[in-house]
Amino acid sequence: MTTVSKAKSILFLTNSEHGQAQVHLAIANEVLASSDLQVHFASFPDLHSRIRELQKLHASNPIGFHPINGPSTTEAMAKNKVRGWMGLSHPCGVTHAVKAFTNLPYILSPREWEDYFAIYQRCAEIVKEMKPAMVVVDSHLNPGLDMCRNWAGGEGSERLEYIVVNPIDLIHMLSMMQPWLGAFWKYPAFCSGFPLPVPWYLVLANIYLQIRLICVFFFAPRFRAIERSRKLAGLEGRYPTLESWRADEEYLCPSLPELEAPSIFVPRNVTACGPIIVPARGFAKSDPDFAGWLQRRLTILINLGSHILSEGSDAVELAKGIRVVLGRHQDLQVLWKLQSVVTDDLKAILGAELEGDGRVKVRSWLETDPVSLLQSGHVICSVHHGGANSFYEAVE
């Protein structure tokens, strides 16, 4: 654990995955740059290296890091590959959406109860030790948000001041609050792939999918089991995934109404401030070979987020698409973030383009922040998985 002074401190409780942590890092960067507040992070060990990178920008103001033991979201989902990773990819349409709904409880609640409650207790332990002036909590770190809500409900001796950062788009958070039951007839159901607004001939199908989704949230065995365990542990309220908005909380979202679905209703306690992005860092000096490769041609960046493992047939189909594009456009190259092994099938498809200074560079992790790549002037197209953070980075 990194220790710093606890006076006038802010504690960030966040997941370690890029899509969630990036927003917290950006907020912390602004706090450090514009105030004398002490900044602490509580997260899983994978985030520590990125905290050290942020620390380099603020050498005179040390950042505290408090590790959370237990599986991160990525690690928890990896334990159940069929219900976790594979459940993130599916074709569009009613049948496939209904099938995907059966995987949602394992994606939205990937941890077993023992791990969940251990993380809850660790978050409470950190808060009790620090006594921060404010906690900034990731809406997707369910044990941390659960702790904040229950602490405010009377678990601690002092009221805990906290704000919830929701790193995704507003419509997924607020769909069921939209006027005139808009979630049923205007906004596409989750996993459907329907157009926005929903055309008249798909309204009945959309209503059906929304009802099926509601049934999943209320009756799925996995959600019911964690609700029972929470009650036995004395936790009040609902499991945070099942209650994404509350009137007694303040929310900060890296979105704008102009970037959202048309005519979306946003409650007063939700502040949509626009993209929250960590400042771009130069990489020419730290990785000159890569910088030289990037400058040779206009680049297509393929970055499918922290949770997507393109394996097997998915990776093969994507490689085929890359081959077609490169065959038609000799002036383009591709930077592909691929969190799996480059198989013989991929080598057979892309051939010499994968070798040396070829036009396809595959990396399991992007050492250079996507923002830095996008602002370099060499990236002509950003291909991502539809994640909010990737979208906001491209918009910025």
C-alpha positions in Angstrom: 0.0 0.0 0.0 1.2 3.5 -0.9 0.6 5.9 2.0 0.2 9.6 1.9 -1.4 12.2 4.2 -5.1 11.7 4.7 -6.0 15.4 5.2 -8.4 16.8 2.6 -8.3 13.5 0.6 -10.4 12.1 -2.1 -10.7 8.3 -2.6 -11.4 6.8 -6.0 -13.0 3.4 -5.8 -12.8 1.8 -9.3 -12.4 -1.3 -11.4 -9.0 -1.8 -12.9 -10.2 -2.3 -16.5 -9.3 0.5 -18.9 -12.9 1.4 -19.8 -13.9 2.1 -16.2 -10.6 3.2 -14.7 -9.8 5.7 -17.5 -12.5 8.1 -16.4 -11.3 8.0 -12.7 -7.7 8.6 -13.8 -8.8 11.6 -15.8 -10.8 13.1 -12.9 -7.9 12.5 -10.6 -5.5 14.2 -13.0 -7.7 17.4 -13.0 -8.0 17.3 -9.2 -4.2 17.0 -8.8 -3.5 19.8 -11.3 -6.0 22.3 -9.9 -6.0 21.7 -6.1 -3.9 20.7 -3.1 -6.2 17.7 -2.3 -4.6 14.4 -1.7 -5.7 11.6 -4.1 -6.0 8.0 -3.2 -7.0 5.0 -5.4 -8.5 1.7 -4.2 -8.6 -0.8 -6.9 -7.2 -4.2 -8.1 -3.4 -4.6 -8.5 -3.6 -4.3 -12.3 -4.3 -0.6 -12.0 -1.1 0.2 -10.0 1.1 0.6 -13.0 -1.2 3.2 -14.5 -1.3 5.0 -11.1 2.5 5.2 -11.3 2.2 6.7 -14.8 -0.2 9.3 -13.5 2.2 10.0 -10.6 4.9 11.0 -13.1 2.8 14.0 -14.1 2.4 15.1 -10.4 5.6 14.3 -8.7 5.1 16.8 -5.9 1.7 15.4 -4.9 2.0 11.7 -4.1 -0.9 9.4 -5.0 -2.0 6.7 -2.5 -2.8 3.3 -3.8 -4.7 0.7 -1.7 -4.9 -2.7 -3.3 -8.2 -4.6 -3.3 -7.7 -8.3 -3.0 -10.0 -10.7 -5.0 -10.8 -11.2 -8.6 -11.1 -8.2 -10.9 -14.1 -8.1 -13.3 -11.9 -9.5 -16.1 -10.6 -12.3 -13.8 -14.1 -13.1 -12.5 -15.5 -13.3 -16.0 -12.6 -15.5 -17.2 -13.6 -18.2 -14.7 -16.8 -18.8 -16.6 -15.8 -18.4 -20.2 -19.0 -19.6 -21.8 -21.3 -17.4 -19.7 -18.8 -14.5 -19.5 -16.5 -13.7 -22.4 -18.6 -15.6 -25.0 -21.8 -14.0 -23.8 -20.5 -10.6 -24.9 -20.7 -11.5 -28.6 -23.9 -12.4 -30.4 -25.8 -11.7 -33.6 -28.6 -9.1 -33.7 -32.3 -9.9 -33.6 -34.9 -11.2 -31.2 -33.8 -14.8 -30.9 -30.2 -14.0 -30.3 -31.1 -11.2 -27.9 -33.1 -13.6 -25.8 -30.3 -16.1 -25.7 -27.9 -13.3 -24.7 -30.2 -12.4 -21.8 -29.4 -15.7 -20.2 -25.8 -14.7 -20.0 -26.4 -11.2 -18.7 -26.5 -12.2 -15.0 -23.0 -13.7 -15.3 -21.7 -10.7 -17.1 -23.3 -8.1 -14.8 -22.6 -10.1 -11.7 -19.4 -12.1 -12.5 -18.2 -12.7 -8.9 -19.3 -15.3 -6.5 -20.8 -14.1 -3.3 -17.7 -14.9 -1.1 -15.5 -12.8 -3.4 -18.1 -10.0 -3.6 -18.4 -9.7 0.1 -14.7 -9.8 0.7 -14.3 -6.9 -1.7 -17.1 -5.1 0.0 -15.4 -5.5 3.4 -12.0 -4.4 2.0 -13.6 -1.2 0.6 -15.2 -0.5 4.0 -11.8 -1.1 5.7 -10.0 1.4 3.4 -12.7 4.0 4.0 -12.6 3.5 7.8 -8.8 3.9 7.7 -8.7 6.9 5.5 -11.8 8.9 6.5 -11.8 10.7 3.1 -13.6 13.9 2.5 -15.2 12.4 -0.6 -15.4 9.0 -2.3 -15.7 8.8 -6.1 -17.1 5.4 -6.8 -17.3 3.5 -10.1 -21.0 2.5 -10.8 -19.7 -0.8 -12.1 -17.7 -1.7 -9.0 -20.8 -3.2 -7.4 -19.2 -4.1 -4.0 -17.8 -0.6 -3.6 -21.1 1.1 -4.5 -22.9 -1.3 -2.2 -20.6 -0.3 0.6 -21.1 3.4 0.0 -24.9 3.0 0.0 -25.0 1.0 3.1 -22.4 3.2 4.9 -24.7 6.2 4.2 -27.5 4.1 5.5 -26.0 3.9 9.0 -23.1 1.4 9.0 -20.4 4.0 9.8 -20.3 6.4 12.6 -20.1 9.3 10.2 -21.9 10.0 7.0 -20.0 9.1 3.9 -20.0 11.7 1.2 -19.7 10.0 -2.2 -20.5 10.6 -5.9 -21.1 7.9 -8.5 -19.2 8.0 -11.8 -21.1 6.2 -14.5 -18.6 5.5 -17.3 -21.2 4.4 -19.9 -23.8 6.2 -21.9 -26.9 7.7 -20.3 -29.6 5.7 -22.1 -28.4 2.4 -20.6 -28.5 4.0 -17.1 -31.8 5.8 -17.5 -33.8 3.9 -20.1 -36.6 2.9 -17.7 -37.0 6.5 -16.6 -37.9 7.9 -20.0 -41.3 9.6 -20.4 -44.2 7.7 -21.9 -42.5 4.4 -21.4 -40.0 5.3 -24.1 -37.8 2.3 -23.3 -40.5 0.0 -24.8 -41.3 1.7 -28.1 -38.7 4.4 -28.8 -35.3 3.2 -27.6 -33.9 -0.2 -28.8 -33.9 -3.0 -26.3 -30.5 -4.1 -24.9 -28.8 -6.7 -27.2 -31.4 -6.3 -30.0 -29.4 -4.4 -32.5 -32.6 -2.5 -33.5 -32.3 0.9 -35.2 -32.8 4.1 -33.2 -35.6 5.2 -33.0 -37.3 1.8 -33.2 -39.3 1.6 -36.4 -43.0 0.9 -36.1 -42.7 -2.6 -37.4 -40.3 -3.6 -34.6 -42.1 -1.9 -31.7 -43.9 -5.1 -30.6 -40.6 -7.1 -30.8 -38.9 -4.4 -28.8 -41.7 -4.5 -26.1 -41.3 -8.2 -25.9 -37.5 -8.0 -25.4 -37.9 -5.3 -22.7 -40.3 -7.5 -20.8 -38.0 -10.5 -21.1 -35.1 -8.3 -19.9 -37.1 -7.1 -16.9 -37.9 -10.7 -16.0 -34.2 -11.5 -16.1 -33.4 -8.7 -13.6 -36.2 -9.8 -11.3 -36.2 -13.6 -11.6 -32.7 -14.8 -12.8 -31.4 -17.3 -10.2 -28.0 -15.6 -10.0 -29.5 -12.2 -9.1 -31.9 -13.8 -6.7 -29.1 -15.7 -5.0 -27.0 -12.6 -4.5 -30.0 -10.6 -3.2 -30.6 -13.4 -0.6 -26.9 -13.3 0.4 -27.0 -9.6 0.8 -30.0 -9.7 3.1 -28.4 -12.4 5.2 -25.3 -10.2 5.5 -27.5 -7.3 6.6 -27.1 -5.1 3.5 -29.9 -2.8 2.7 -31.4 -1.8 -0.6 -31.1 -3.7 -3.9 -28.0 -5.1 -5.6 -26.5 -2.1 -7.4 -26.8 -3.6 -10.9 -30.6 -3.9 -10.3 -30.8 -0.2 -9.1 -28.6 1.8 -11.5 -30.2 5.2 -10.4 -31.3 6.5 -7.1 -32.8 9.9 -6.2 -30.5 10.3 -3.2 -27.2 10.0 -5.1 -25.3 12.4 -7.3 -24.0 11.0 -10.7 -21.3 12.2 -13.0 -21.3 10.9 -16.6 -18.8 11.5 -19.4 -21.5 12.1 -22.0 -23.6 14.9 -23.3 -27.3 14.9 -24.4 -26.1 15.7 -27.9 -24.1 12.5 -28.0 -27.1 10.4 -26.7 -30.3 9.1 -28.0 -32.6 12.0 -29.1 -34.9 13.7 -26.5 -33.5 11.7 -23.6 -34.7 12.8 -20.2 -31.8 13.4 -17.7 -32.7 13.8 -14.0 -31.3 16.7 -12.0 -28.9 14.6 -10.0 -27.2 13.3 -13.1 -24.5 15.7 -14.5 -23.5 14.9 -18.1 -20.2 16.8 -18.4 -18.9 15.5 -21.7 -16.0 13.2 -22.4 -13.5 12.8 -19.5 -10.2 11.9 -21.0 -6.7 11.5 -19.7 -4.4 14.0 -21.5 -2.5 12.5 -24.4 1.1 11.5 -23.7 3.8 11.6 -26.4 5.3 8.3 -27.3 8.0 9.1 -29.8 10.7 9.1 -27.3 9.5 6.1 -25.2 8.9 3.9 -28.2 10.7 5.3 -31.3 10.4 2.1 -33.3 6.6 2.1 -33.0 6.4 5.8 -33.6 8.3 5.3 -36.8 6.0 2.6 -38.0 2.9 4.6 -37.2 4.2 7.5 -39.3 4.7 5.5 -42.4 1.0 5.3 -43.4 -2.5 6.2 -42.3 -3.5 3.8 -39.7 -6.7 1.9 -38.7 -6.8 1.3 -35.0 -8.7 -1.8 -33.9 -9.3 -1.7 -30.1 -12.1 -3.9 -28.9 -11.9 -2.9 -25.2 -10.8 -4.5 -22.0 -13.4 -7.3 -21.9 -13.3 -8.6 -25.5 -11.1 -11.6 -26.3 -11.2 -12.1 -30.1 -10.6 -15.8 -30.4 -11.2 -18.6 -32.8 -13.6 -17.8 -35.6 -14.1 -14.1 -34.4 -10.4 -13.4 -34.9 -10.3 -15.2 -38.2 -13.2 -13.2 -39.6 -11.7 -10.0 -38.5 -8.4 -10.9 -40.1 -10.2 -11.6 -43.3 -11.7 -8.2 -43.2 -8.3 -6.6 -42.6 -6.9 -8.5 -45.6 -9.6 -7.2 -47.8 -9.1 -3.6 -46.7 -5.3 -3.8 -47.1 -5.7 -5.3 -50.6 -7.8 -2.4 -51.7 -5.9 0.4 -50.0 -2.1 0.1 -50.3 -1.7 3.3 -48.4 -3.2 2.0 -45.1 -1.9 -0.1 -42.2 -3.6 -1.6 -39.2 -2.8 -1.6 -35.5 -4.8 -4.4 -33.9 -5.1 -4.9 -30.2 -5.6 -8.7 -29.9 -5.8 -10.2 -26.4 -5.0 -13.7 -27.7 -2.3 -15.6 -29.4 -1.6 -15.0 -33.1 -2.6 -18.4 -34.4 -1.4 -20.2 -37.6 -4.8 -19.4 -39.1 -4.2 -15.7 -38.7 -0.7 -16.0 -40.0 -2.0 -17.8 -43.1 -4.6 -15.0 -43.8 -2.3 -12.0 -43.2 1.0 -13.5 -44.2 4.0 -11.3 -44.5 2.0 -8.2 -43.3 2.5 -9.5 -39.8 6.3 -9.7 -40.1 8.8 -7.0 -39.2 7.6 -3.7 -40.5 4.6 -5.1 -42.3 1.3 -3.3 -42.5 -0.3 -5.2 -39.6 1.0 -4.7 -36.1 -0.6 -6.9 -33.5 -0.3 -6.1 -29.8 -1.9 -7.8 -26.8 -1.8 -4.5 -24.9 -1.5 -0.9 -26.1 1.4 0.6 -24.1 0.4 3.9 -25.7 -3.0 5.3 -24.5 -5.6 5.2 -27.3 -6.1 8.9 -26.8 -2.4 9.5 -27.7 -2.8 7.4 -30.8 -6.0 9.1 -31.9 -4.5 12.6 -31.4 -1.3 11.7 -33.2 -2.7 12.6 -36.6 -1.9 9.2 -38.1 -5.1 7.3 -37.2 -7.7 7.7 -39.9 -10.3 5.2 -38.5 -11.1 3.8 -35.0 -12.7 0.4 -34.9 -14.0 -0.5 -31.4 -16.6 -2.7 -29.7 -19.1 0.0 -29.0 -17.9 0.7 -25.5 -18.7 4.1 -24.1 -15.1 5.0 -23.2 -13.8 4.1 -26.7 -16.6 6.1 -28.3 -15.8 9.1 -26.1 -12.1 8.9 -26.9 -12.9 8.9 -30.6 -15.3 11.9 -30.2 -12.8 13.9 -28.2 
